[in-house]
Amino acid sequence: MLTRSQDLLQRAEKLIDLAIKAGADKADAVVARQRASSVSVRNGKVDNTSASEADDFNLRVFVGQRVGSVSAGHGADEKALAERAVAMARVSPEDQYACLADESLLAKDWPDLDLYDPTEPGSEALTEAAMAMEETALAVPGVTASVAAGASAGMFGLVLATSHGFAGSYQRSGFGRSVAVIAGEGTKMERDYDFDSRVFFSDLENPELIGRNAGERAARRVNPRRVPTGSNMNVVFDPRVSRGLIGHLVGAINGSSVARKTSFLKDRMGEKIAISGLTINDNPHLPRRPGSRPFDGEGVVTGPLLMVENGVLQQWYLASPTAKELGLATNGRAERGGNSTVPSSTNVICDPGDVSPEELIKSIGTGLYVTELIGHGVNMLTGEYSRGASGFWIENGEIAYPVSEITIASNLKDMFNRMILANDIDPKFSTAAPTIAIEGMTLAGE
């Protein structure tokens, strides 16, 4: 008996055959499988439950340099779908960079990355976890109200077939728990949260720990102060926000941004763009990691890439169309989206520094420890950076008191060259970054 993935792969290959018969020169077909269930609670009562399951087909066809793409759910008329895609391609404008991956780069085999856990916690188990998180968080002294608590489980699967010989599939499970609460009262209320997300259910942090962390985080933020405006200040980014900082670098070295000339690093290949201590690897082959994948969205072989080495930019993230536009070859980082493939990161790992977070905070003396950022004030064309922030003030190398209503500003080009990295890498996220201190930022407060 065929497995579900085998059945969907056969249907994808049939779509391609029908597209070629309808007049396409080449084609590929993707089936995205999704299954998800979740429960949210508030004040000890179930607030919402949801469950969904879908197999979404996308057929992309090429007629010369013209591309057409159609999507449909399970049960669609496959012959009509293929004919419609070809008809759309024939009236589409030419795209000189549209292409499938080079056949020589296609994966013939791939590793088992241990990405699928068949555990299916029912709604009762999800509800119990959510209730436990909320109850534990509300028991923390100073916590006055619940925002919500939730637990989820799901699966994502990808089936890919191409007209030039690739056929493959994989699936990845995902489980999550989160809770947010409020501490304080009236105008002095402060909100915070904690969460965990894993590929395997057994790897999840227990609900009570997540709840306690959320409650303690919120309670510590009560009665925040303002800080004076100043320049040339030291700012320490908690790993929650430092992952976003590294994410800005990852976005700036995405080949799509480079090709569009919308990246402040577009002309910096082979140059030093950050401190010598900054090395960033991208590895899709890490077991049980959320960014892992055995092959990319074009069926190309994947493997570890050294993106930044000792501060020197080594590679762009590339898919075949982007690589073609830049006069390069893809490096196996394509992600399928609609009628095109675009570059994307997998598991981004920032090498740790030599000091602990406590030693790093002590070394900067006075400054701001950021736990939350607000707004989207980042210009990826120029690198200008301006974000609302809250967290804690550092005095004499110690966390002193909570602060809020602050704006921090600088330029990413300068920030990457003024970093100090701690050694607290958390490997469970698709972007693993430590506590990071940035020297010489501007703070706008009182």
Buried (B, 14 or more C-beta within 10 A) or exposed (E): EEEEBEBBBBBBBBBBBBBBEBBBBBBBBBBBBEBBBBBBBBEEEBBEEEEEEEBEBBBBBBBEBBBBBBBBEEEBEBBEBBBBBBBBBBEBEEBEBBBBBBEEBBBEEBEEBBBBBEEEBEBEBBBBBBBBBBBBBBEBEBBBBBBBBBBBBBBBBBBBBBBBEBBBBBBBBBBBBBBBBBBBEEEEBBBBBBBBBBBBBEEBBBBBBBBBBBBBBBBBBBEBBEBEEBEEBBBBBBBBBBBBBBBBBBBBBBBBBBBEEBBBBBEBBEEBBBBEBBBBBBBBBBEBBBBBBBBBBBBBBBEBBEBBBEBBBBBBBBBBBBBBBBEBBBBBBBBBEEBBBBBBBBBBBBBBBEBBBBEBBBEBEEBBBBBBBEEEBBBBEEBBBBBBBBBBBBEEBEBBEBBBBBBBBBBBBBBBBBBBBBBBBEEBBBBBBBBBBBBBBBBBBE
